[in-house]
Amino acid sequence: MNLLAMRQTALIGVPVAILMTMAYCTRTPEWHTKNEELIAKYDLTKRELSGIPESSLEPDLEPGTVKSLESLPQVELHPNVRATISWGTGVMLSMLELAPHTEIPEEVLPADRFVFVLEGSISQLINGTPVTMISRDREEPDGIHSTTPRTDFLYLEEGARSAVIAGDSGAKLLEVYSPQRLDYLQKAGVKGLPNSIQRVKNTAESNIVAGKVYDLYDMQRTKLSQGVYGIILSAKQMQLSFVSMEPGTTFSPHIHPEEQLELVLRGDCRKLVLDEKQELKSNDLLRIPGNMVHGAEAGAVGYDALSIFWPVRPDYLDMAAAATRAFRAIIPEDAQLELVVDGKKTKPELHFTEGPKWMNGKLYFSNMYFDQDFNADPRRSSTVELDPSGSYRNITEGKMQTNGLYPYKNGNLLVCDMMGHRIVEMTTTGKVVRVVVDSYDGKPIDGPNDIVVDSKGGFYFTDPQFTMEPEKSQPGRAVYYVSSNGKITRLLEPNAFAMPNGIVLSPDGKTLYINNCYDDETWYPVDSDKDNHIWAYDVNADGTISNGRKFATLLLTENVLDRKGKSSSADGMTIDKAGNLYVATYYGVQIFNPDGEFVGMINLPSFPVSLCFGDDDMKTLYIVSYSKVYRIRTNMEGFVQYL
């Protein structure tokens, strides 16, 4: 779909910033001269926008000057509804606080409106039809809990009928309007208001549906530059970009003709405005007029912000459309995440599901028991066989706490008996045929976690020593290869990875991928240089590996960034026949193309632990998450090395 609806023309010799500000200010902006010098210094190209409406309403923020949202006065919009508002040339930002059960009476919206539920819940009436919108915090995962966050939002066009009722705990809402609401400004005591505000003449095509409730965490991220991603939400007259910058990343000095209103949501940033650094922190506001030279450098914990552009940036629309096409090439637009099993509502009970693999029309996975502190109990653990219909049974129970599985010879499974310090060959009826490996260098292996078989009948496994014994047998966390004749080789130096976890081979068997679950944490005993990266290695003829390199960078959640950790909680991985890699992480299922470029994210209600392809055509992605099993259809055929 062509999302570019805003036309742009070049007008040589006319400063765009003057054209955009002359409607409400007849003098040349004080920053203009220096800005012209910087445009020449950085060899930037100015562009002019057509169809910009004239207005006598002047923004409340000085150009390029940081101001805290908390320093702005609050306005009572309705009884028990307090608002903090700020506005630019064509948009208005409003932060609302609603007491429990407070109502915003039904109204006909005088402008296009985004609303995000930041805290609590609301009943939102859309042309008389109520919908529930909620916010939910991320839950730090432990052995039995894992809830991912949720932020519901909605876009309504001018003329829609809207009303709001706050839930039992009240609500905190973020609204964005275009154009500005004169009634809000009147209640704020702004003098000299115009009778009306004109709209943008050349409106853009929305990339979201008006009147539909979305979860912000379901929206796909667009790579804007190296280490910088944005969730791009475009309406007819305005565009929102929820930008996340990885720690230490930079946006080089640049310009765009659209005005930008930026609200800091988390972290910190050194904003380069007119070649002067300004420190931005949570709840700071900054207005950047069109074609003002600016850049940014994220701080040590990264930087999250909402950038509101007026009018719509067509370059961001194009980038978002390209990112969506890449994601939809893998996950079709009509694909829906389906809950197959909720193991707290069915029997036998599921606890912490792991290591799924598809074989002979069934899904096999481990059902590991942990308490809240991740203390294991093999007596309460099992290995499960699941039919695609959703019925399932234990094939082993109370004998061992298995983890990663992989199809092996004769229709059997290779099984990581993590707490038993061994890898066994097991039938699908649960009979252990033999112990395949249980020691290295004359000492027991510690806790085999994940496993992958090669075309020769050998296999690779990770051992992050995630076991209950305080004293470990091996000198550190490691990755091993077991050849088809049973020879075991440790492939990397102990603790080369802080916690090696997921492992997978490319379809041609030439590349081995290993992820790193935890790193740079004060509470974890090992640090490494592997950080939040997936590492790729060339596979040699004898099964050993060489030429280790960073393949992909996993996105981190805000709580990990805030503590300066590098833990993605990366666990199981799977791969399709085209070489796309799927990684279960704390953030969600992160997808990377064969070049290691981020493609997109599958959001789940709880932290995904592991995943695999299944069904007759091998195009369904099965995802296990604590007591639940989910699935979603894809356009890709998964790869498994069946011997």
N, C-alpha and C positions, 0 to 999 in steps of 0.2 A: 504494500500500500504506500502511495506517495503521501507523506505527511507534510511536505513543504508547501505551505499555503501563503507564507509571508514573502512578498517580493522585496528585493533590495536593489537599489541603484546607486551608482557612484556619482558624486558631485564634486568635481575637482575644485579645490581652492576654498570650499566653504566648510568651516569647522562644524562637525556634527554636534559636538557638545553645545555650541551656541544655538544651533537650530532647535535642540531639545529643551533648552532652558529659556530661550527668549520669550516663550509664551507667558512665563510667569516672572521673568526678570529681564529687564531691558539692558542692564549693564553686562559687560563681559566678565565672566567668572574670574576671580582672583587667581585661581590655579591654572587658568588656560595657557598662559605664556610658558610656564614650566612644563606643562603637559605636552605642548607642541615640541619643546626641546627633547623631551623623553621619547616621543614618538619617532623623532629622527634618530635619536641615539640607538634605540632598539630596532630600528628599521621596520616599524610597524605600519600597517596600512589601515587608514580610516575608511569607514563606510557610512553612508547616510541612509536613514530610514524614511520611507514615505508613509503617508497616512497617519502621522502622529497628531493627535488632537491638541488643540490649544486649551489652556486652562489658566486661570488666575490663582489657583490653589497652590501655594508653595509648600514643599515637603517640610516636615518638622525636624529632619536631620540635616546637619551641615554636610556638604559633599566631602567624602573621604575622612570623616571624623568619627572615631569610635564613641559610642554612648551605651551605657548599660540600660537594658530593658527595665531593670529594677529601679532605676532613677526616675523613670517616667511616672507621672501621676496616674492614679487609678480613677476610673470613671464608673459610676453606677448606671448601667444600661437599663436594668429592671430591678425590682426588689430582690435582694440577695444574689444579684449577678454583677460582679465587679469585673472590669476590663482594663487592660493596659493596651493602648493603641499607639501605632506609629505608621507613618505613611510616606510614600515616595511620590514620584510624578504621576504614576498610574495605578499603584497598588496600595493596599492597606493591610497591615498585620494587626491582629487583635488577639490578645491572650486573655481568655475568660476563665473566671473561677465561679462555679455554681455551688451553692449550698445544697444539701440533700433535698430532693424532690422539688427543687426550684424549677419554675417554668419560664421559658421565653415564649411569649404568646405567638400565635400564628401570624405570619406576615407574608407579603409578597416580596420576594427578594429584589432589591433595587440594583443589584450587581451580581456578577458571577461570584460564587463562593466555594472555597475549599474549607472543610472542617475536619480536624484531626482530634481524636480522643487521646489525650496524653495521660490522664488519670481518671479512674472511676468508670462510670458508664452513663449513657443517655438513651432515652427513647427519642428518636429523630423522626418527625413527621415529614413525609415527602408527598406533597399534593394530597394530604389527608390519610396517607398510608403510613403506619408506624413501623420503624425498623429499629432494632436494638444495636447499639454500637458500644464497644468496650475497649478498655486498655488492660493489658496484663504484663506484669514485670517478668523478667527472666529469673528463673530459679536456678541457683547454683547447684549443679548436679551432685548427687551422692549415690549410694548403692541402691536406693529405692525411689528417689525423686528426680524428676527432670522435666521442667516445664519451660517451653520457649516463649518469648515475649509476643505480644500482639498489640498493634496500634491500628484501630479501625479509622478509615477516613472516607470522605464522600465529596463529590463535586456536584454542585447544583448550578444551573444556569439562571441568569436574570429572568425574573417572572415566575419562577417556581414558588409554590407555597411551602413555607417551612415553619416548623415549631419544634421546640426542644423541651424535654422534661428530664432533669437530672435523676440519677439512680439513688439507691439507698446511702451510698457514701459520697454523694456529690460528684462533681466532675471538674476536670481542668481541660479546656478546649483551646486549640490553636485554630484561628480562622484567618484566611487570606481572601481578600476581596479585590476585584478589579471591575470597574473603577472604585474609587473610595466611596464609603458610605457617608453622605452628608449628615444623616441623622446621628451617627456616632460622633461626628465632629461637632455637631451642635451641642450634644450632651457633654462633650469635652470642653466646651466653652470657647471654641475657636471662632475668632471674629472675622468679618469680611468674607464670608463664604459665598461662592457663586450660587446661582439659582439651580444650576444643573452642571453635570460633568459629561463631556462628550466621550464616546467610545472610540477605540481603535478602529480605523476604517477598514484596513486589510487584516481581517481576523485569520487566525490559524486553524487548522483542523486538530481537534482534540485527539490525544492518544489514549484517553480513558472515557468510559461511558458515564454520562450524567445520570445521577439518581441511583447508581449502583454502589453498594458498600464494599470496600476493599480492605484487606489487611496490608499495611505498608510493608510487612516482612515477606509478603507473597510477590511483591513487585521486583522485577529484574534490575540488576545493576548494570550500568554502562561504563566501560572504561573510558575515562576522560583524558588521562595521561598516565604515565608510569606511576603505579601506587595510588592512583586517585580514581575513585568510582563514584557514580552518581545514580540515584533513582530519579528518572526524569518523568515528571507529570506535567503534561501540556494541556492547557485549556485554550479557549479562543483568543483571549486577550493577555494571558499571563502564563508563565511557566515556572514550575517549582523543581528544584534540583536538590535532593538530599545527598550532600556530598560527604564522602568519607576519605580522609587522607591518612595513609599509613605513616607511622612515626618517622620523622625526618624527611619525608618526601616534599618536593617543591612544585609549585606552579610558577613557571618562568614569567617575567613581565609580559603582559599582553593587553589587548583592548578588544572591546566589542561595542557596537553602537547601542545595545540595549542597556537600560538602567538596571542595576543590581542592588537589591536590598538583602543583606546577609544577617542571619541570626545564628549565633553560635549555640550549638546544642550540647556539646561535650568536648573535653580536651582543650588544647590551646594552640595558638597559631601566631606566627609573626607575619603580619600582613604588610606587604610592600606597596604603599600607596604614594604615588608621585616620588618614588625612590626613597621614601622615608619609612622605616619600620615602625609598626604599631602593634602592640601586644593585644591579642583578642583572647578572651576566656568565655566560659559558659555565661549565656544570657546577654552577651554584648551584641550590639547592633552596629551595622556599618552600611552607609549608602554610597554606592559608586555610580556616579552619572555616566551616561554613555560616552565611550571613548576615553575615559580616564585610565591612565596607565596604572596597572596593579599586578601584583603577584602574591605568592604565599609560600610559607615554609611551616610545615606541621611540627609541633613540639614532640617531646619524648613519649607522650601517651597517645599520639595521633590527634586527629581533628575531625569532628563531625559538625556540619552546619547546614542550615537551610538557606539556599540562595534562591531568591525570587526575582525573576527577570521580567521586565516589561519594556516592549512587548515580547512575544515569544522569540527565542533564539532558534532559527532554522537549522543552524549547524548542530545544535544539541538534539533537535528532532531527528535529523538524519543519522546521527550517531546512535541514538536510542533505537531507531527503526532497524539499523544494521545489527545491533546487539540482540534485539528481539528475534530477528530472522535467524540468527545463528542458534539461539536457544530453541526456537520452534522447529528447527531442522532436526533436533534431537527429541524434544518433548513437545508433542503436537498441542495446538491451542485448545483443543477440546479435552485434553487429558485431565483427569481429576484424580487426586490422591484418594485412595479407597482404603478404609480400615477393614482388613480381612479378619483379624482376630483381636479381641481384647481379652487377654489372659487373666484379668481380674474378674471377669464376668463369666468365664467358661472354665471347664475342667478338662485335663489337669491344669492347675494354676501355672501361669508363666510369671517369671520374675525379671531376669535380665537376659534378654535374648541376644544371641551372638552367632557369628560365623555361618550364615546361611549359604547353601549351595543347592542347585537344581540337578536332579538326576532321575531319569526314568519316570517323568511325569509327577514327581513329588518334590517338595521342598524339605530339606533337612537342615536343622539348626540346633544350636545348644541353648539350653534353658538353665542359666547359671543362677545359683542363689547367692545373694549378698545381703548383709544387713546394711543399715544406713552408713556405717563407716567402712564399707567395702570388705568386711570380714566374710570369707567364703564358707560354704558348708556343702561339700559333695553329697552328703546324705539327703539333702533337699534339692539336689540338682538333677537334671535329666537331659537326654537328647531326644529331639522331637522329629516326627515325620508329619508333614502337613499336606493335605490334599488341596488343590486349588479351590475346591468348594468351601473351604474354611474349616472342615473337620480335621482333627489332628489327634495324635496319640504319642505317648512316650515309647521309644524303642529301648531306652535304658533308663533306669531310675534308681537313685540312691547309691550308685556305684562309683561314679567319678564326676568331676566338674569339667566337662569338655568346653572347648572354645572353638577355634577355627576348624572347619571341615573342608575336605576337597574330594571329589570323585577320584577313584583309583581303579585298579585292575579288577576284573571279574565282577563288576557291579558293586564293589565294596567302597567304603569311605576311609580316607586317612583322617584321623581324628587327633587333635591336640588335647590330651588329657592334662590340662594345665596344672591342676593341683596334685596330680599324680606324677609329674615330672617325666612325662613320656609322650611319645606319639605312637598310636596303635592303628592297625588295620582292623576295621570293624564291618560286619555285615549290616544290612539295613534292617535286620531283626534284632540288632544290638549285641550280637556275639563277637567278642574280641578274637580275631583270628591269630594275631601275633603282635608282639611288641616290636615296632620297627626301629625305634631309637630311644634310648633312655640315658645316654651318657656321652660325654666328650672328654677326651684326654683322661680317661679313667675316673671321672667324677660325674655325678648326676647332672643332667641338664636341669634348669630351674623351673621355668614356667612357659613352655611352648604356647604361643598365642595365636598366630595366624600362619597360614600355610598355602603354598601354590605348587602344583606339579608341572614338570616340564615334559616335552614330547618324548624324552628318553626313559621316562619312568622314575627319574630323580625328583627331588623336591626341595624347596626352600622354606625355611620357617624363621620366625622372629621369636626371641626370648627376652622380653622386657623385665624378667624376674619379678613379675607381679604375683607373688605368692605370699603365703602367710608366715613362713619361717623367717625370723629376723636375720639368721645367718644363711648366706647363699653359698651354693657349691661352686659356681663359676665366678671368675674375677669381675664380671660386669655384664651389662646388657649387651646382647649380641644378635647377629644374624648368621644362620648356618645353611649349608647345602649338604644334602644326603644323596649320593649317587645311586644309580639303579642297583649297584652291587653292595650297597650298604655303607660305603665309606662316608664319614662325616667330616666336614671341613668348616671351620669358623672363617667367615668371609671378611669380617672387619674386626678391627681392634675392639676389645671390650670398652663399652661406653662411648664408642664413636657417635652413637645416637643416644640422647638422653633417655628416650623411651621408644625404641623401634616397635611399631605396631602393625599396621596394614602392609601387605606385600602382594604384588601381582606381577605377572609377566606380560609383555606385549604379545599380540597374536602370533608374530613371527618368531617369538622366543629369543629375540636378540637383545631385549632391554628388560632389566629388572627395576621395578619401582618400589621404593620403601618410604613410608611416611613416618613422622616423628610426632608422638602424641603430646608429650609435655616437654617444656624447656623454659629456662630462665625463670624459675619459680623459687621463692624463698623456702617453700615447704617441701620441695622435691630434692633428693640427694645428689642428682647429677645435672650438670649443665653441659651443653655441647654447642658446636657451631652449626648444627642442623636446623635449629630454630623452627619456624612455622613453614618449612618447605617440604615438598616431595622431592626426593632425590632419585635420579636415574643412573643406572650403571650398565655398561656393556657386559654381555654374557659371553664368557670365553668358552672354547670347545669343551673344556673339562668341567664346566659348571661354575667355575670361579668368576668373579666380577672385577671390573676395572673401569677407569675413567669416570669416577663419580662426579656428578654435577647437579646443580639445582635445576629441577625440571619445572616446578610450579610453586607459586606462593599461595598458601591458604589464608583466606580472610579470617581475621580474629574478631571476637566479640568485644563489646565495649568494656565489660568487667575485667577481661584479661588485659586489655590495653591499659586500663586505669591502674593496674598494679604492675605494669611494665613487663608482663610475662609474654611468652611466645607460644603458649599452649593452645593449639587448635583443637585438642582432644580428638585428633584424627584417629580413626579406628579402621573398620573394614573398607576395602576398596574393591571395585570391579571394573572391567574394561569391555568395550564392545569391539566388534570385528574391524571397525574403522580406526580404532586406536584412541577413542575418547575415553577419558578416565573419570570415574565417579568415586567420590570420597565422602564417607560418612564423617561429619565433623560436628563440633559443638554448635556451629552456626546453622548447619543444615547439610544437605547433600550438595557438595560443590562439584561442578563439572568443568573439566578442562579438555581442550582439543589436543591432538597429537603433538602440537608444538608447545604445549604447556600454557597456552593462553586461557584465561578464565572465560567460560562460556555462560554460566548461569548457576542458579541455586534452586533447589527444591526445598521449600519450607515445610516443616512438620510441627505438630503440636507439642512434641517432645523431642529430645535430643536423639538423632539417629545414630545407632551403634554400628550397624553393618548392613550389607546389601549384596544382591546378586541378581543376575538376569534369570528369567524362567518362563514357563509356559511352552506350548508346543513350538511356537515360532521364535522363542527366546527373545522376545521384544518387550516383555513385562519386567519392570524393575521391582523386585521385592525388597522391602526395607524393614529391618527389625529395630525396635526401639523400646527398651525395657520390656514391659508386659505386652506390647502390641506388635502386630505385624501389619504393614501397609503394602500397597502396590500401586504402581502407576504405569500406564502404557507409554511406550516410546516408539520412535521411528527407527531405532537401531537394533541390530541383532547382537546380543551379548556373546562374548567368547568365553568358553570353558575348555580346558585341555582334557578331553575324554580319551583315555587310553584304550 
